Amino acid sequence: MDDTEVREGIMRTLEHPATGELSLDAVLAALADPVRRTIVAQLAAGHEDQACLAFDLPVSKSTSTHHFRVLREAGVIRQRRAGTAIRSTLRREDLDAGFPGLLDAVLGSTSDAASDAAPETASAG
Amino acid sequence: MDDTEVREGIMRTLEHPATGELSLDAVLAALADPVRRTIVAQLAAGHEDQACLAFDLPVSKSTSTHHFRVLREAGVIRQRRAGTAIRSTLRREDLDAGFPGLLDAVLGSTSDAASDAAPETASAG
């Protein structure tokens, strides 16, 4: 069990920026990625407090772990350990307080995110 | 004169994404910088069609040129030559059509951008 925790490496310390200290730079950069917007959209749609692995993402586990970390460090999501899993929740209140309307505007535009995040299929550039 | 144009290098081709082809990724990434948000805020505040040099930015000319280019390539601003100057306008309609509410949300949070963009003065981290 301790082994597993060590293997999780980067996930060991779950650091979060404080409520009043979210940076707009970091939040916008975190949201500037279709996979991360998919995660946020799923959390916003009620998949709250979900284990990272339960998300349906078109990327590897390590890439997914990276994306969750970027979201957490920007203050977009909160993560906590639950046994061997990491569960995530959206920090909607903190985001709405710091950047009113931003999350809704980004989520409202997320129809394009879904297609951006999908693995390449049709539509040659 | 031709010399000046060659020296401008990167500014020679003023490419813009088409109206319906703005990428949310690119727009969010472009806005994830306090200097670029200052440019956008000044354009939104009525300093439309202004030469790049007329902006009051706490960065060098070449850094400023870079920031304008990122904004243009993301479709946030439109740039055109006016003699030897480059003039910029905000693509508000295109942004509002593609990402309703996003620009206003970002600009509404821009009070923090102003302080972020200022040269270091007080407030040790």
Boltz contact constraints between the chains, C-beta under 6 A:
constraints:
  - contact:
      token1: [A, 24]
      token2: [B, 109]
      max_distance: 6.0
  - contact:
      token1: [A, 24]
      token2: [B, 112]
      max_distance: 6.0
  - contact:
      token1: [A, 25]
      token2: [B, 32]
      max_distance: 6.0
  - contact:
      token1: [A, 28]
      token2: [B, 28]
      max_distance: 6.0
  - contact:
      token1: [A, 28]
      token2: [B, 31]
      max_distance: 6.0
  - contact:
      token1: [A, 28]
      token2: [B, 32]
      max_distance: 6.0
  - contact:
      token1: [A, 29]
      token2: [B, 32]
      max_distance: 6.0
  - contact:
      token1: [A, 31]
      token2: [B, 28]
      max_distance: 6.0
  - contact:
      token1: [A, 32]
      token2: [B, 25]
      max_distance: 6.0
  - contact:
      token1: [A, 32]
      token2: [B, 28]
      max_distance: 6.0
  - contact:
      token1: [A, 32]
      token2: [B, 29]
      max_distance: 6.0
  - contact:
      token1: [A, 99]
      token2: [B, 109]
      max_distance: 6.0
  - contact:
      token1: [A, 101]
      token2: [B, 101]
      max_distance: 6.0
  - contact:
      token1: [A, 101]
      token2: [B, 105]
      max_distance: 6.0
  - contact:
      token1: [A, 102]
      token2: [B, 105]
      max_distance: 6.0
  - contact:
      token1: [A, 105]
      token2: [B, 101]
      max_distance: 6.0
  - contact:
      token1: [A, 105]
      token2: [B, 102]
      max_distance: 6.0
  - contact:
      token1: [A, 105]
      token2: [B, 105]
      max_distance: 6.0
  - contact:
      token1: [A, 109]
      token2: [B, 24]
      max_distance: 6.0
  - contact:
      token1: [A, 109]
      token2: [B, 99]
      max_distance: 6.0
  - contact:
      token1: [A, 112]
      token2: [B, 24]
      max_distance: 6.0
